[in-house]
């Protein structure tokens, strides 16, 4: 008898939970973005109505193309393409004869290994190996108007956080 009572009570709980979840889902998406609705700001100044900066339409490949195209004529000549490689090659060509010997190349590799092997054990652990990764420059951050305005107003104009 208790099994039937427990089973029917469990069924009622599941049906009730299902109805609760079904009724709580929105019928249509909200036309307002969640951030502006949650901010609670009702009055906007003329500065807030200014257009927001747009991201650059250039792709990564277009930016790479522009780095190589030094004279900005829309084409990359052989000289433009090889210029960066010549600089790297010249650094490795110690004697300046225009030929890269194995010893000249090995100096670079050996120096990089010796610099990374901090404990001078003759082997690199994972932390030491991580230091050999190519160092990439961080992308330049865009100066957004809201961030500039907050910095110009100073810390006293920033809203206090409530805990």
C-alpha positions as YAML, in Angstrom:
chain: A
units: angstrom
residues:
- id: 1
  name: UNK
  ca: [0.00, 0.00, 0.00]
- id: 2
  name: UNK
  ca: [2.82, 2.38, 0.90]
- id: 3
  name: UNK
  ca: [4.48, 1.71, -2.47]
- id: 4
  name: UNK
  ca: [1.38, 2.86, -4.34]
- id: 5
  name: UNK
  ca: [1.09, 5.95, -2.19]
- id: 6
  name: UNK
  ca: [4.79, 6.81, -2.61]
- id: 7
  name: UNK
  ca: [4.60, 6.16, -6.37]
- id: 8
  name: UNK
  ca: [1.56, 8.38, -6.86]
- id: 9
  name: UNK
  ca: [3.10, 11.12, -4.66]
- id: 10
  name: UNK
  ca: [6.32, 10.97, -6.72]
- id: 11
  name: UNK
  ca: [4.34, 11.18, -9.96]
- id: 12
  name: UNK
  ca: [2.47, 14.25, -8.70]
- id: 13
  name: UNK
  ca: [5.76, 15.93, -7.73]
- id: 14
  name: UNK
  ca: [7.28, 15.25, -11.16]
- id: 15
  name: UNK
  ca: [4.17, 16.50, -13.00]
- id: 16
  name: UNK
  ca: [4.12, 19.64, -10.82]
- id: 17
  name: UNK
  ca: [7.80, 20.32, -11.46]
- id: 18
  name: UNK
  ca: [7.27, 19.84, -15.20]
- id: 19
  name: UNK
  ca: [4.36, 22.30, -15.22]
- id: 20
  name: UNK
  ca: [6.40, 24.78, -13.21]
- id: 21
  name: UNK
  ca: [9.32, 24.59, -15.66]
- id: 22
  name: UNK
  ca: [7.01, 24.73, -18.70]
- id: 23
  name: UNK
  ca: [5.25, 27.84, -17.41]
- id: 24
  name: UNK
  ca: [8.46, 29.67, -16.48]
- id: 25
  name: UNK
  ca: [10.02, 29.66, -19.96]
- id: 26
  name: UNK
  ca: [9.56, 32.89, -21.94]
- id: 27
  name: UNK
  ca: [7.24, 32.80, -24.95]
- id: 28
  name: UNK
  ca: [9.36, 35.29, -26.89]
- id: 29
  name: UNK
  ca: [12.86, 36.64, -26.44]
- id: 30
  name: UNK
  ca: [13.18, 39.92, -24.62]
- id: 31
  name: UNK
  ca: [13.67, 42.91, -26.94]
- id: 32
  name: UNK
  ca: [16.00, 44.53, -24.40]
- id: 33
  name: UNK
  ca: [19.55, 43.38, -23.76]
- id: 34
  name: UNK
  ca: [20.03, 41.91, -20.33]
- id: 35
  name: UNK
  ca: [22.84, 44.32, -19.35]
- id: 36
  name: UNK
  ca: [20.83, 47.49, -19.95]
- id: 37
  name: UNK
  ca: [17.77, 46.12, -18.17]
- id: 38
  name: UNK
  ca: [19.84, 45.12, -15.14]
- id: 39
  name: UNK
  ca: [21.69, 48.43, -14.90]
- id: 40
  name: UNK
  ca: [18.67, 50.32, -13.58]
- id: 41
  name: UNK
  ca: [19.70, 53.57, -15.27]
- id: 42
  name: UNK
  ca: [16.66, 55.40, -16.60]
- id: 43
  name: UNK
  ca: [18.21, 58.70, -17.68]
- id: 44
  name: UNK
  ca: [20.89, 58.84, -20.34]
- id: 45
  name: UNK
  ca: [23.09, 61.81, -21.10]
- id: 46
  name: UNK
  ca: [23.97, 63.08, -24.55]
- id: 47
  name: UNK
  ca: [27.37, 61.41, -24.20]
- id: 48
  name: UNK
  ca: [25.74, 58.01, -23.79]
- id: 49
  name: UNK
  ca: [23.93, 58.48, -27.10]
- id: 50
  name: UNK
  ca: [27.22, 58.75, -29.00]
- id: 51
  name: UNK
  ca: [27.83, 55.92, -31.47]
- id: 52
  name: UNK
  ca: [29.95, 53.07, -30.19]
- id: 53
  name: UNK
  ca: [33.26, 52.30, -31.90]
- id: 54
  name: UNK
  ca: [33.12, 49.42, -34.33]
- id: 55
  name: UNK
  ca: [35.61, 46.62, -34.64]
- id: 56
  name: UNK
  ca: [37.95, 46.62, -37.58]
- id: 57
  name: UNK
  ca: [36.63, 44.68, -40.53]
- id: 58
  name: UNK
  ca: [40.13, 43.44, -41.37]
- id: 59
  name: UNK
  ca: [40.72, 39.77, -40.91]
- id: 60
  name: UNK
  ca: [43.88, 38.30, -39.47]
- id: 61
  name: UNK
  ca: [45.06, 37.41, -42.97]
- id: 62
  name: UNK
  ca: [44.45, 40.95, -44.23]
- id: 63
  name: UNK
  ca: [46.47, 42.37, -41.35]
- id: 64
  name: UNK
  ca: [49.28, 39.91, -42.11]
- id: 65
  name: UNK
  ca: [49.17, 40.97, -45.79]
- id: 66
  name: UNK
  ca: [49.43, 44.63, -44.76]
- id: 67
  name: UNK
  ca: [52.51, 43.93, -42.62]
- id: 68
  name: UNK
  ca: [54.31, 42.54, -45.66]
- id: 69
  name: UNK
  ca: [53.06, 45.19, -48.12]
- id: 70
  name: UNK
  ca: [55.49, 47.92, -47.04]
- id: 71
  name: UNK
  ca: [54.73, 50.39, -49.87]
- id: 72
  name: UNK
  ca: [50.93, 49.90, -49.51]
- id: 73
  name: UNK
  ca: [50.36, 49.36, -53.23]
- id: 74
  name: UNK
  ca: [48.15, 46.28, -52.75]
- id: 75
  name: UNK
  ca: [50.79, 43.83, -53.94]
- id: 76
  name: UNK
  ca: [53.68, 42.08, -52.22]
- id: 77
  name: UNK
  ca: [56.87, 41.98, -54.21]
- id: 78
  name: UNK
  ca: [59.53, 39.35, -53.74]
- id: 79
  name: UNK
  ca: [61.70, 41.88, -51.93]
- id: 80
  name: UNK
  ca: [58.89, 42.80, -49.52]
- id: 81
  name: UNK
  ca: [58.17, 39.13, -48.86]
- id: 82
  name: UNK
  ca: [61.79, 38.24, -48.14]
- id: 83
  name: UNK
  ca: [62.67, 41.37, -46.11]
- id: 84
  name: UNK
  ca: [61.68, 39.94, -42.73]
- id: 85
  name: UNK
  ca: [63.38, 36.66, -43.47]
- id: 86
  name: UNK
  ca: [66.58, 38.45, -44.48]
- id: 87
  name: UNK
  ca: [66.70, 40.23, -41.13]
- id: 88
  name: UNK
  ca: [66.34, 36.94, -39.26]
- id: 89
  name: UNK
  ca: [68.91, 35.28, -41.52]
- id: 90
  name: UNK
  ca: [71.37, 38.14, -41.02]
- id: 91
  name: UNK
  ca: [71.16, 37.68, -37.25]
- id: 92
  name: UNK
  ca: [72.13, 34.02, -37.61]
- id: 93
  name: UNK
  ca: [74.87, 34.61, -40.24]
- id: 94
  name: UNK
  ca: [77.62, 35.55, -37.77]
- id: 95
  name: UNK
  ca: [80.48, 35.86, -40.25]
- id: 96
  name: UNK
  ca: [78.39, 37.72, -42.86]
- id: 97
  name: UNK
  ca: [79.40, 35.51, -45.78]
- id: 98
  name: UNK
  ca: [75.81, 35.02, -46.92]
- id: 99
  name: UNK
  ca: [75.91, 31.33, -46.07]
- id: 100
  name: UNK
  ca: [74.44, 29.84, -42.95]
- id: 101
  name: UNK
  ca: [76.63, 27.03, -41.69]
- id: 102
  name: UNK
  ca: [75.42, 24.39, -39.28]
- id: 103
  name: UNK
  ca: [77.59, 25.89, -36.55]
- id: 104
  name: UNK
  ca: [76.01, 29.32, -37.00]
- id: 105
  name: UNK
  ca: [72.52, 27.80, -36.77]
- id: 106
  name: UNK
  ca: [73.52, 25.58, -33.83]
- id: 107
  name: UNK
  ca: [74.73, 28.59, -31.83]
- id: 108
  name: UNK
  ca: [71.17, 29.95, -31.78]
- id: 109
  name: UNK
  ca: [69.63, 26.60, -30.79]
- id: 110
  name: UNK
  ca: [72.30, 25.88, -28.16]
- id: 111
  name: UNK
  ca: [71.99, 29.34, -26.65]
- id: 112
  name: UNK
  ca: [68.21, 29.01, -26.46]
- id: 113
  name: UNK
  ca: [68.52, 25.62, -24.72]
- id: 114
  name: UNK
  ca: [71.16, 26.86, -22.27]
- id: 115
  name: UNK
  ca: [69.06, 29.88, -21.37]
- id: 116
  name: UNK
  ca: [65.97, 27.74, -20.76]
- id: 117
  name: UNK
  ca: [67.81, 25.09, -18.69]
- id: 118
  name: UNK
  ca: [67.87, 27.18, -15.51]
- id: 119
  name: UNK
  ca: [69.06, 24.42, -13.16]
- id: 120
  name: UNK
  ca: [71.85, 23.41, -15.61]
- id: 121
  name: UNK
  ca: [70.84, 19.75, -15.43]
- id: 122
  name: UNK
  ca: [71.24, 19.18, -19.15]
- id: 123
  name: UNK
  ca: [67.50, 18.50, -19.53]
- id: 124
  name: UNK
  ca: [64.46, 20.78, -19.50]
- id: 125
  name: UNK
  ca: [61.43, 20.13, -17.34]
- id: 126
  name: UNK
  ca: [57.98, 21.32, -18.44]
- id: 127
  name: UNK
  ca: [58.33, 24.76, -16.82]
- id: 128
  name: UNK
  ca: [61.73, 25.34, -18.42]
- id: 129
  name: UNK
  ca: [60.48, 24.17, -21.81]
- id: 130
  name: UNK
  ca: [57.55, 26.60, -21.61]
- id: 131
  name: UNK
  ca: [60.04, 29.49, -21.61]
- id: 132
  name: UNK
  ca: [61.21, 28.53, -25.12]
- id: 133
  name: UNK
  ca: [57.84, 29.38, -26.70]
- id: 134
  name: UNK
  ca: [57.79, 32.23, -29.18]
- id: 135
  name: UNK
  ca: [56.93, 35.48, -27.42]
- id: 136
  name: UNK
  ca: [53.98, 37.13, -29.13]
- id: 137
  name: UNK
  ca: [53.15, 40.78, -28.72]
- id: 138
  name: UNK
  ca: [49.73, 41.37, -27.19]
- id: 139
  name: UNK
  ca: [47.19, 42.94, -29.50]
- id: 140
  name: UNK
  ca: [46.71, 46.66, -29.03]
- id: 141
  name: UNK
  ca: [43.59, 47.37, -27.03]
- id: 142
  name: UNK
  ca: [41.03, 49.75, -28.47]
- id: 143
  name: UNK
  ca: [40.33, 52.91, -26.52]
- id: 144
  name: UNK
  ca: [36.63, 52.68, -25.81]
- id: 145
  name: UNK
  ca: [34.86, 55.94, -24.93]
- id: 146
  name: UNK
  ca: [33.24, 54.63, -21.71]
- id: 147
  name: UNK
  ca: [36.62, 53.53, -20.36]
- id: 148
  name: UNK
  ca: [38.22, 56.87, -21.21]
- id: 149
  name: UNK
  ca: [35.36, 58.76, -19.57]
- id: 150
  name: UNK
  ca: [35.65, 56.69, -16.38]
- id: 151
  name: UNK
  ca: [39.39, 57.36, -16.21]
- id: 152
  name: UNK
  ca: [38.91, 61.09, -16.84]
- id: 153
  name: UNK
  ca: [36.32, 61.41, -14.07]
- id: 154
  name: UNK
  ca: [38.60, 59.78, -11.56]
- id: 155
  name: UNK
  ca: [37.98, 57.22, -8.84]
- id: 156
  name: UNK
  ca: [35.56, 59.42, -6.92]
- id: 157
  name: UNK
  ca: [33.08, 59.32, -9.81]
- id: 158
  name: UNK
  ca: [33.09, 55.52, -10.00]
- id: 159
  name: UNK
  ca: [30.12, 53.83, -8.35]
- id: 160
  name: UNK
  ca: [30.85, 52.21, -5.02]
- id: 161
  name: UNK
  ca: [30.54, 48.44, -4.85]
- id: 162
  name: UNK
  ca: [28.04, 47.07, -2.40]
- id: 163
  name: UNK
  ca: [28.93, 43.94, -0.48]
...
